[in-house]
Amino acid sequence: MPARRTALSAAVVFLISTLALAGCSGSAGKPAADAAGPAREGTSPLQNPDGTRPGLAPLTSPEDRKAGRAVVARVATAAAGPKDGYDRNEFGPAWTDNVDGVPGGHNNCDTRNDLLARDGRAVEHKDGSACVVTAMTIDDPYTGKTVRWSKQQASKIQIDHVMPLSYDWQMGASKWDKAKRVQIANDPLNLIPADGSQNASKGDSGPAAWLPANAAIRCSYAVRFAQVSLKYQLPVTEADKKAMLQQCDG
């Protein structure tokens, strides 16, 4: 009997050891947050009217999509004006902190780093700086992927102007004073860190000509575009409004 008990005990110890080793084998290497994979959901644009919360979550319920259509429906339409006179400098220095009337202005950190910190997780800063982001994990709404980004690959994540500045110019911003143009260029409501190739392919297109590759957030993207349009009283083209409504089943 003692021999049988000893053999059984040895077998139990072996089994427990084997399971423990198996459980540990997947934990080596980078943490899950650092690996590419499906993105987590960000914030619904319906719950983020000032753009200060991270990301862009899908609008999936019938109620939310109906609410999204209601936001888009309020947007005015007009024909696009000429690009004549447009220059990025007309909207102030890129990512200036010297901006009034928008969240993050005059906080001693430029707009780009504000946005990276807003949307990033596991954010790392330059030594001695509370502003300059050098690495982070980001859930990119435009591709639906989670990306580990570092400053050495800066162009991999770019800051998209949801309502592009050239588009703004054509729809009425050419008549604004400089201060208001600096606002829309640095307003977090109009800014989303996203995949660099997506941002490059968009250019200055409206929703009728370009939508994010991730179809799940296209209604949310249309709502965010509408929120910027409404805040700054800038119309969109008829084709763009139609496309925006279609993304939310309209």
C-alpha positions in Angstrom: 0.0 0.0 0.0 2.7 2.6 0.8 4.4 1.8 -2.5 1.2 2.4 -4.4 0.6 5.7 -2.5 4.1 6.8 -3.3 3.7 6.1 -7.0 0.4 7.9 -7.1 1.9 11.0 -5.4 4.8 11.1 -7.8 2.3 10.9 -10.7 0.3 13.8 -9.3 3.4 15.9 -8.8 4.5 15.2 -12.4 1.1 16.2 -13.8 1.0 19.5 -11.8 4.5 20.4 -12.9 3.6 19.7 -16.6 0.5 21.9 -16.4 2.4 24.7 -14.8 5.1 24.6 -17.4 2.5 24.6 -20.2 0.8 27.6 -18.6 4.1 29.5 -18.4 5.2 28.8 -22.0 2.8 31.4 -23.5 3.9 34.2 -21.2 7.4 34.8 -22.5 8.2 37.7 -24.8 6.2 40.9 -25.3 3.0 41.5 -23.4 -0.2 41.2 -25.3 -0.6 45.0 -25.5 2.6 45.2 -27.6 1.5 42.8 -30.3 -0.4 43.6 -33.4 -4.0 42.4 -33.3 -7.7 43.4 -33.3 -8.2 46.9 -31.8 -10.1 47.5 -28.7 -13.1 49.8 -29.0 -12.6 53.5 -28.4 -15.2 56.0 -27.5 -18.5 56.5 -29.2 -18.7 59.9 -30.9 -22.1 60.3 -29.4 -20.5 60.3 -26.0 -17.5 62.4 -26.9 -18.8 65.7 -28.2 -15.6 67.7 -27.5 -13.2 65.1 -28.7 -11.3 64.8 -25.5 -11.8 61.0 -25.0 -9.7 58.4 -27.0 -10.5 56.6 -30.2 -13.6 56.0 -32.2 -15.9 53.2 -31.2 -18.4 51.6 -33.7 -22.1 52.6 -33.5 -23.8 49.2 -33.6 -27.2 49.4 -32.0 -30.2 50.6 -34.0 -30.7 53.3 -31.4 -27.2 54.6 -31.7 -27.2 54.5 -35.5 -30.5 56.4 -35.5 -28.9 59.0 -33.2 -26.0 59.2 -35.6 -28.3 59.8 -38.5 -29.9 62.6 -36.6 -26.6 64.3 -36.1 -25.7 64.0 -39.8 -29.1 65.3 -40.8 -28.4 68.6 -39.2 -25.4 69.3 -41.4 -25.9 72.0 -44.1 -24.8 71.4 -47.7 -23.2 73.6 -50.3 -21.1 73.3 -53.4 -17.4 73.3 -52.8 -15.5 76.5 -53.5 -12.2 76.8 -55.2 -8.9 75.8 -53.6 -7.3 79.1 -54.7 -5.2 80.5 -52.0 -5.1 77.4 -49.8 -1.9 76.8 -47.9 -1.3 74.7 -44.8 0.3 77.8 -43.2 -3.1 79.6 -43.4 -4.1 77.3 -40.5 -1.1 78.3 -38.4 2.1 76.4 -37.5 1.5 72.7 -37.5 0.4 71.3 -34.1 0.9 74.6 -32.3 0.1 74.8 -28.6 -0.6 78.5 -29.1 -4.3 78.1 -29.8 -7.3 79.5 -28.0 -10.8 78.0 -27.5 -10.0 74.3 -27.8 -9.1 71.6 -25.3 -5.3 71.3 -24.9 -4.5 74.8 -26.0 -1.7 76.5 -24.0 -1.0 73.4 -21.9 2.7 73.4 -22.7 2.4 70.5 -25.0 2.0 70.6 -28.8 -1.2 69.2 -30.3 0.4 66.1 -31.9 1.8 64.9 -28.6 -1.5 65.7 -26.9 -3.3 63.5 -29.3 -0.9 60.6 -29.1 -1.2 60.7 -25.3 -5.0 60.9 -25.5 -5.3 57.8 -27.7 -2.3 55.8 -26.6 -1.9 53.1 -24.0 1.3 52.2 -22.1 2.5 55.6 -23.2 6.3 56.3 -22.8 7.7 59.9 -22.7 11.1 61.3 -23.6 13.4 61.4 -20.5 12.7 64.6 -18.6 9.5 65.5 -20.6 5.9 65.2 -19.6 4.9 65.9 -23.2 6.9 64.2 -25.9 5.6 60.7 -26.5 8.3 58.2 -27.6 6.3 55.0 -27.6 2.8 53.7 -27.0 0.2 51.1 -27.9 -2.6 52.5 -30.0 -5.9 51.0 -31.2 -6.2 52.3 -34.7 -9.9 52.8 -35.6 -9.2 53.2 -39.4 -7.8 49.7 -39.8 -9.2 48.0 -36.7 -5.8 46.9 -35.5 -3.8 47.4 -32.4 -0.3 48.8 -33.1 2.8 49.2 -31.0 4.3 52.6 -32.1 7.6 54.3 -31.4 9.0 57.6 -32.4 11.6 55.8 -34.6 8.7 54.9 -36.9 6.8 58.2 -36.6 5.0 58.1 -39.9 3.4 54.7 -39.0 0.8 56.6 -37.0 -0.3 60.0 -38.3 -2.8 62.6 -37.0 -5.8 62.8 -39.4 -7.8 65.9 -39.7 -11.3 64.3 -39.9 -12.6 67.3 -41.9 -9.4 68.0 -43.9 -8.0 71.5 -43.9 -8.2 71.9 -47.7 -11.8 70.8 -47.5 -12.5 73.3 -44.7 -10.9 76.0 -46.9 -13.2 75.2 -49.9 -16.3 75.0 -47.7 -15.8 78.4 -46.1 -12.7 78.6 -43.9 -11.0 80.8 -46.6 -13.2 83.6 -45.2 -12.4 83.1 -41.6 -9.8 85.0 -39.5 -6.5 83.2 -38.8 -7.4 82.4 -35.2 -10.4 80.4 -36.1 -8.5 78.4 -38.7 -5.8 77.7 -36.1 -8.6 76.3 -33.9 -10.0 73.8 -36.4 -6.5 72.7 -37.2 -5.8 71.9 -33.5 -9.2 70.9 -32.2 -9.2 67.4 -30.8 -12.7 66.9 -32.1 -11.2 67.1 -35.6 -8.1 64.9 -34.9 -7.7 61.2 -34.8 -4.3 59.3 -34.7 -4.5 56.6 -37.3 -2.6 54.4 -39.7 -0.3 56.6 -41.8 -1.2 54.9 -45.1 -4.9 55.4 -44.5 -4.2 59.1 -43.8 -2.1 59.5 -47.0 -4.8 57.8 -49.1 -7.5 60.1 -47.8 -5.8 63.3 -48.7 -8.4 66.1 -48.6 -11.3 63.8 -49.6 -14.8 64.0 -48.1 -16.8 60.9 -47.2 -18.2 60.4 -50.7 -14.7 59.8 -52.0 -12.9 58.2 -49.0 -13.9 56.1 -45.9 -11.8 54.2 -43.4 -10.8 50.7 -44.4 -12.5 49.4 -41.2 -16.1 49.3 -42.2 -17.2 48.8 -38.5 -16.5 52.5 -37.7 -17.7 54.2 -40.8 -20.9 55.4 -39.2 -18.9 56.8 -36.3 -16.5 58.4 -38.7 -19.5 60.1 -40.5 -20.9 61.3 -37.2 -17.5 62.8 -36.2 -17.2 64.5 -39.6 -20.7 65.9 -38.9 -19.8 67.1 -35.4 -16.9 69.1 -36.8 -19.1 70.5 -39.5 -21.7 71.6 -37.0 -19.3 73.0 -34.5 -17.6 75.2 -37.1 -20.7 75.9 -39.2 -19.1 74.5 -42.3 -21.3 72.8 -44.8 -20.5 69.6 -46.7 -21.3 68.8 -50.3 -24.5 67.1 -51.1 -22.6 63.9 -52.2 -20.7 63.8 -48.9 -23.9 64.2 -46.8 -25.6 61.4 -48.7 -22.6 59.2 -48.1 -22.5 60.1 -44.4 -26.2 59.2 -44.0 -25.6 55.9 -45.8 -23.0 54.8 -43.4 -25.5 55.0 -40.6 -28.2 53.2 -42.6 -29.8 56.4 -43.9 
